[in-house]
Amino acid sequence: EQPATRQLARRDPDDILSCVEKSFDLRREAILRRGQRSNARSFAMELLYRYGKMKQREIGDLMNVDYSAVSLGRRRLRAALEKDGELQRTWNNLIEDICKE
């Protein structure tokens, strides 16, 4: 059995960030701004890692934080997704948007 090709294909980081912008109704600068601890920023980190195939260090460089902050943000997001159904729905919608391109 082979996984779906669309899930394995690398997505352009700009496309990923555009999906996050649209989903949260935020400008890219607000998502990438250091010191912003938001769901949008955590979503962007996780999506860039999973679908943009970026390393945590590369994501950290993009968001002006250390790679360990990326790891922590991703871990916090996973924990929040387990507890918050509305957040999980937002996540699922974003995944659909990214995978259908």
ABEGO torsion letter per residue (X at the ends): XBBBAAAABBBBAAAAAAAAAAAAGBBAAAAABBGBBBAAAAAAAAAAAAAAGBBAAAAAAAAGBBAAAAAAAAAAAAAAAAABAAAAAAAAAAAAAAAAX
